[in-house]
Amino acid sequence: MKCVGWKCRFRPVLVLGIVLLAVAPLFAQQSPTPAATQSSAIPLTLAASLATPEPATSVNEKLAQLDQRVTEAKSSADNAWMLVSAALVLMMTGPGLALFYGGLVRRKNTLAIMMQSFALMALITVMWALVGYSLCFGGNGSVIGGFEHAFLRGVGADPNPDYSGTIPQMTFMVYQLMFAIITPALITGATAERMKFSGTVLFLMLWFLVVYAPLAHMVWGKGGFLNASLGGKFPTLDFAGGTVVHISSGVSALVCALYLGKRTGYPKQPMPPHSLVLSFIGACLLWVGWFGFNAGSALASNSLASSAFVATHFGAAAAALSWSAAEWIRNGRASALGAISGAVAGLVAITPAAGFVAPMPALAIGLIAGAVCYWMVTKVKAVFGYDDALDAFGVHGAGGTIGALLTGVFAQQVINPIFGAGKAVGGLDGHWGQVGNQLVGILIAWVFALVGTIVLLKIVDLLTGVRVPEEHEIEGLDITQHGEEAYNLES
């Protein structure tokens, strides 16, 4: 039957409409595409966060946590640098100083001088743990510390804010120990080849307690008479030990040399170094270790450590050239012994100034120190005739005094505002009175070292004796004091 009328004409449209209505729910149930999900989720999340603001307490907690993490990161960095610095300073004693001094003596005394440095690494460590650290950095006396940290009581993971607020007090303690080890070891350069091992041990034990501990507290300890950062009456600038380490040991070395007298045959009999190769290696180790000595004294891994690091290197280099130039002018050549001696003299002189002076003044200090120490070793010693066997006084006593004095001249507030922001520090800032403070510190260090050393030598001489018999000196201290030799040439 043939379809006619409007129903037949619109039937296809009606069928299509019914089909679309049937399948529409299926399309509506499909998941949106990932892009659609992301684009719609972002504004919804943002809207939700704006609609419901985070509580203020939660923000404060997160800020506190962030601050704690930043503090821990800084403490970790500072602690790592200080532990490395402590190891570097210990390296200065053994092997640095041991090799430097060991090469300068005659072959028959090599082990004896090296053994003295090694023995002090053990001896001073034990004394430091018992009472040394407490006497240097405990209490708030003007001359000496107390016993609050005896046996290392209270010395642990927490910082001591009086000295460094970012590293454990245990780290600060062990870092300062390394200074206490090398200081008396420097004295052995003047007593080399003629002092008893037993007398050396007893004398340096007492010297550590009577001379080093009071000076360390006066200059670096809280309440110390010469402390520049913690309210000392005469604020002496000594960043890493010009007075505490070098003047004290150098002046004491001179007293020891005078008290012991000259070595048998000196100066008529030649007594050249038996191995400049050993001394050369030792001097290079000292130079490297000195970065821990000086830059580590910033007690943090910061810009002040960088400044001290640069000043240390520049001072040593300038002094090596200065000493070599003076030697070249006088003798027509520069020697290896002169070059390494000059470098050590520069390191000594820059030590008190390292954290207070810019690079160019560091060069000036090195140039002055190299020339003056050369003059002390070659001229002054010959004029007065004392037998400072390895020139401990000529390098450390004279170099430390020069460096301490020039620190007052060249120290600047822009390098280290130790007296407070905007306050002049040294002569370059216009504060020439600081030179007077430096002179007071130098004078006190000289007096402590002179008087203390004379008294202690008298006591030790009565108890054990200080000088070996002449026949032992002729045979050599390796055999007579330790029963062994540095070199077995028969094997």
KEPAPA-595106 format. One line per 5 residues: number of its first residue (from 1); their letters; for each residue x, y, z of C-alpha. Coordinates in steps of 0.2 Angstrom, whole numbers, plus 5000, padded with zeros to 4 digits. Example, Ala and Ser with C-alpha at 12.3 -4.5 7.8 and 13.67 -1.06 7.14 Angstrom:
REM KEPAPA-595106
1	AS	5062:4978:5039; 5068:4995:5036
This chain:
REM KEPAPA-595106
1	MKCVG	5000:5000:5000; 5007:5017:4995; 5010:5029:5009; 5003:5047:5006; 5001:5063:5016
6	WKCRF	5012:5072:5028; 5015:5057:5040; 5025:5048:5026; 5035:5063:5022; 5041:5066:5040
11	RPVLV	5043:5048:5045; 5063:5048:5043; 5064:5063:5053; 5054:5055:5067; 5064:5039:5067
16	LGIVL	5081:5049:5068; 5074:5059:5083; 5069:5043:5092; 5086:5035:5089; 5095:5051:5096
21	LAVAP	5084:5052:5111; 5088:5033:5115; 5107:5035:5114; 5109:5052:5122; 5111:5045:5140
26	LFAQQ	5125:5034:5134; 5136:5049:5129; 5132:5058:5145; 5139:5044:5155; 5156:5044:5147
31	SPTPA	5171:5051:5157; 5178:5068:5151; 5195:5068:5142; 5211:5070:5153; 5213:5088:5147
36	ATQSS	5195:5092:5151; 5198:5085:5169; 5214:5095:5171; 5207:5111:5165; 5192:5110:5176
41	AIPLT	5201:5104:5191; 5213:5118:5192; 5200:5132:5194; 5189:5121:5205; 5204:5118:5217
46	LAASL	5209:5136:5217; 5191:5142:5220; 5191:5129:5235; 5207:5136:5242; 5201:5154:5240
51	ATPEP	5184:5150:5248; 5192:5141:5263; 5208:5151:5268; 5222:5141:5278; 5222:5145:5297
56	ATSVN	5235:5157:5303; 5242:5144:5315; 5246:5132:5301; 5255:5146:5291; 5266:5150:5307
61	EKLAQ	5270:5132:5310; 5276:5130:5292; 5286:5145:5294; 5294:5139:5310; 5298:5122:5302
66	LDQRV	5306:5131:5287; 5316:5141:5299; 5322:5126:5308; 5327:5117:5292; 5337:5132:5287
71	TEAKS	5346:5133:5304; 5349:5114:5303; 5357:5116:5286; 5368:5130:5291; 5373:5121:5307
76	SADNA	5377:5106:5296; 5388:5116:5284; 5397:5125:5298; 5400:5109:5308; 5407:5100:5292
81	WMLVS	5419:5114:5289; 5425:5115:5307; 5428:5096:5308; 5439:5098:5292; 5448:5113:5300
86	AALVL	5452:5103:5316; 5459:5089:5305; 5470:5102:5295; 5477:5109:5311; 5481:5092:5318
91	MMTGP	5490:5089:5302; 5501:5104:5305; 5509:5095:5320; 5510:5078:5313; 5516:5076:5300
96	GLALF	5518:5095:5296; 5529:5101:5310; 5537:5084:5313; 5543:5083:5296; 5548:5101:5295
101	YGGLV	5559:5100:5311; 5564:5082:5307; 5573:5087:5291; 5582:5102:5299; 5591:5092:5313
106	RRKNT	5606:5081:5310; 5602:5063:5306; 5606:5056:5323; 5592:5067:5331; 5578:5064:5318
111	LAIMM	5567:5052:5328; 5569:5062:5344; 5562:5078:5337; 5548:5070:5328; 5544:5060:5344
116	QSFAL	5542:5076:5354; 5528:5082:5342; 5520:5065:5342; 5520:5064:5361; 5512:5080:5363
121	MALIT	5497:5075:5351; 5493:5062:5364; 5498:5071:5380; 5490:5087:5377; 5474:5078:5371
126	VMWAL	5472:5069:5388; 5476:5085:5398; 5464:5095:5387; 5450:5083:5391; 5453:5083:5410
131	VGYSL	5455:5101:5414; 5463:5111:5399; 5447:5115:5389; 5439:5121:5405; 5453:5132:5410
136	CFGGN	5454:5140:5393; 5435:5142:5389; 5426:5139:5406; 5420:5152:5418; 5422:5171:5415
141	GSVIG	5437:5176:5425; 5449:5189:5418; 5465:5178:5418; 5460:5160:5419; 5444:5150:5417
146	GFEHA	5436:5138:5430; 5432:5120:5432; 5414:5119:5425; 5419:5109:5410; 5432:5098:5419
151	FLRGV	5432:5081:5412; 5421:5088:5398; 5406:5090:5409; 5392:5099:5399; 5402:5098:5382
156	GADPN	5390:5089:5370; 5380:5092:5354; 5372:5109:5360; 5382:5124:5354; 5390:5136:5367
161	PDYSG	5382:5153:5361; 5397:5163:5370; 5409:5156:5356; 5399:5149:5342; 5380:5147:5340
166	TIPQM	5380:5136:5325; 5391:5121:5329; 5391:5108:5344; 5402:5113:5358; 5410:5096:5356
171	TFMVY	5416:5102:5339; 5422:5119:5346; 5431:5110:5360; 5441:5098:5348; 5445:5112:5336
176	QLMFA	5453:5122:5350; 5462:5106:5356; 5472:5106:5340; 5479:5124:5344; 5484:5118:5361
181	IITPA	5494:5103:5354; 5504:5113:5341; 5509:5128:5352; 5521:5119:5364; 5527:5108:5350
186	LITGA	5534:5124:5342; 5545:5126:5357; 5555:5110:5353; 5563:5119:5338; 5574:5129:5350
191	TAERM	5578:5114:5362; 5582:5102:5348; 5597:5090:5349; 5601:5093:5367; 5585:5092:5379
196	KFSGT	5580:5076:5388; 5564:5068:5383; 5558:5066:5401; 5562:5084:5404; 5553:5090:5388
201	VLFLM	5537:5080:5393; 5537:5087:5410; 5541:5105:5405; 5528:5106:5392; 5515:5098:5402
206	LWFLV	5517:5112:5415; 5520:5125:5402; 5503:5121:5395; 5494:5124:5411; 5504:5139:5417
211	VYAPL	5507:5149:5401; 5496:5143:5387; 5479:5141:5397; 5479:5159:5405; 5484:5167:5388
216	AHMVW	5471:5157:5379; 5458:5162:5391; 5463:5181:5392; 5462:5183:5373; 5448:5171:5368
221	GKGGF	5439:5166:5384; 5423:5174:5390; 5428:5189:5402; 5446:5188:5397; 5457:5203:5401
226	LNASL	5462:5204:5382; 5446:5198:5374; 5440:5209:5360; 5423:5202:5357; 5417:5198:5374
231	GGKFP	5421:5214:5384; 5440:5213:5388; 5448:5228:5397; 5461:5229:5383; 5453:5222:5367
236	TLDFA	5467:5213:5358; 5464:5208:5340; 5470:5190:5338; 5460:5181:5326; 5469:5164:5326
241	GGTVV	5484:5165:5339; 5497:5178:5336; 5499:5181:5354; 5492:5165:5361; 5501:5153:5350
246	HISSG	5516:5161:5342; 5522:5175:5354; 5520:5163:5369; 5529:5148:5360; 5543:5159:5352
251	VSALV	5548:5169:5367; 5548:5153:5378; 5559:5145:5364; 5571:5159:5366; 5572:5157:5385
256	CALYL	5574:5138:5383; 5588:5141:5371; 5597:5153:5383; 5594:5141:5398; 5600:5125:5390
261	GKRTG	5615:5134:5382; 5623:5130:5365; 5624:5113:5357; 5641:5104:5358; 5652:5112:5344
266	YPKQP	5640:5126:5340; 5644:5138:5331; 5661:5132:5325; 5655:5115:5320; 5644:5115:5304
271	MPPHS	5627:5108:5308; 5617:5108:5292; 5600:5100:5290; 5601:5082:5286; 5586:5082:5274
276	LVLSF	5579:5097:5266; 5567:5086:5257; 5558:5081:5273; 5558:5099:5278; 5551:5105:5261
281	IGACL	5537:5092:5263; 5533:5098:5280; 5533:5116:5276; 5520:5112:5262; 5509:5103:5274
286	LWVGW	5510:5117:5286; 5505:5129:5273; 5490:5119:5268; 5485:5115:5286; 5486:5134:5290
291	FGFNA	5470:5136:5281; 5461:5126:5294; 5471:5136:5307; 5466:5153:5301; 5450:5151:5290
296	GSALA	5443:5139:5303; 5445:5152:5316; 5429:5160:5308; 5420:5146:5317; 5408:5145:5302
301	SNSLA	5407:5142:5284; 5405:5160:5279; 5412:5175:5270; 5424:5179:5285; 5431:5161:5283
306	SSAFV	5434:5165:5264; 5443:5182:5269; 5454:5174:5281; 5458:5160:5269; 5464:5172:5256
311	ATHFG	5473:5183:5268; 5483:5168:5274; 5488:5162:5257; 5493:5180:5252; 5503:5183:5267
316	AAAAA	5513:5166:5265; 5517:5170:5247; 5523:5187:5250; 5534:5182:5264; 5542:5168:5254
321	LSWSA	5546:5180:5241; 5552:5193:5253; 5564:5181:5263; 5570:5174:5246; 5574:5192:5239
326	AEWIR	5583:5197:5255; 5593:5181:5254; 5597:5184:5236; 5603:5202:5239; 5614:5196:5253
331	NGRAS	5621:5179:5246; 5618:5181:5227; 5605:5166:5227; 5589:5160:5235; 5589:5144:5244
336	ALGAI	5575:5131:5247; 5577:5132:5265; 5575:5151:5265; 5560:5150:5254; 5551:5138:5265
341	SGAVA	5556:5147:5281; 5549:5163:5273; 5533:5155:5270; 5531:5149:5288; 5536:5167:5294
346	GLVAI	5522:5174:5283; 5510:5162:5290; 5514:5166:5307; 5513:5185:5305; 5496:5184:5296
351	TPAAG	5488:5173:5309; 5482:5187:5321; 5477:5197:5306; 5469:5185:5295; 5451:5188:5300
356	FVAPM	5453:5207:5300; 5463:5213:5285; 5460:5214:5266; 5471:5205:5253; 5482:5220:5250
361	PALAI	5486:5223:5268; 5489:5204:5269; 5502:5205:5256; 5510:5220:5265; 5511:5210:5282
366	GLIAG	5519:5195:5273; 5532:5206:5264; 5537:5215:5281; 5537:5198:5290; 5548:5189:5278
371	AVCYW	5562:5203:5278; 5561:5205:5297; 5562:5187:5301; 5576:5184:5289; 5586:5198:5298
376	MVTKV	5582:5190:5315; 5588:5173:5310; 5604:5179:5301; 5609:5195:5310; 5601:5196:5327
381	KAVFG	5605:5178:5332; 5623:5180:5327; 5625:5196:5336; 5619:5189:5353; 5625:5171:5350
386	YDDAL	5611:5161:5357; 5608:5144:5349; 5590:5143:5344; 5593:5127:5334; 5578:5128:5322
391	DAFGV	5574:5147:5324; 5558:5145:5333; 5561:5162:5341; 5567:5171:5325; 5551:5165:5315
396	HGAGG	5537:5162:5328; 5542:5175:5342; 5547:5189:5330; 5534:5185:5317; 5520:5184:5329
401	TIGAL	5525:5200:5337; 5526:5209:5320; 5509:5201:5315; 5500:5206:5331; 5507:5224:5330
406	LTGVF	5502:5226:5311; 5485:5219:5315; 5481:5235:5324; 5487:5245:5309; 5478:5236:5295
411	AQQVI	5462:5229:5303; 5446:5236:5295; 5428:5236:5300; 5422:5231:5283; 5431:5215:5285
416	NPIFG	5426:5211:5303; 5415:5222:5313; 5420:5215:5329; 5417:5230:5339; 5399:5232:5332
421	AGKAV	5392:5239:5315; 5399:5256:5310; 5413:5256:5324; 5431:5258:5319; 5442:5243:5321
426	GGLDG	5460:5247:5317; 5471:5261:5311; 5465:5261:5293; 5448:5265:5300; 5455:5279:5310
431	HWGQV	5456:5270:5327; 5474:5271:5330; 5471:5267:5348; 5470:5249:5343; 5489:5249:5341
436	GNQLV	5490:5253:5359; 5479:5238:5364; 5489:5227:5353; 5505:5233:5362; 5497:5228:5379
441	GILIA	5493:5211:5373; 5510:5209:5366; 5518:5214:5382; 5507:5203:5393; 5511:5188:5381
446	WVFAL	5530:5191:5382; 5530:5193:5401; 5519:5177:5404; 5531:5167:5392; 5547:5174:5400
451	VGTIV	5543:5172:5418; 5533:5156:5416; 5546:5148:5406; 5561:5153:5418; 5551:5146:5433
456	LLKIV	5546:5130:5425; 5563:5126:5418; 5570:5128:5436; 5557:5116:5443; 5560:5103:5429
461	DLLTG	5579:5104:5431; 5578:5100:5449; 5566:5086:5446; 5572:5077:5430; 5586:5088:5423
466	VRVPE	5584:5096:5406; 5600:5093:5396; 5607:5077:5391; 5625:5072:5395; 5638:5078:5382
471	EHEIE	5641:5060:5377; 5623:5057:5373; 5622:5073:5363; 5637:5067:5353; 5630:5050:5350
476	GLDIT	5613:5057:5346; 5596:5058:5354; 5588:5044:5344; 5599:5031:5351; 5601:5038:5369
481	QHGEE	5583:5044:5372; 5573:5031:5362; 5585:5016:5358; 5582:5017:5339; 5588:5025:5323
486	AYNLE	5579:5035:5310; 5589:5027:5296; 5596:5009:5296; 5609:5011:5282; 5616:4994:5284
491	S	5600:4984:5279
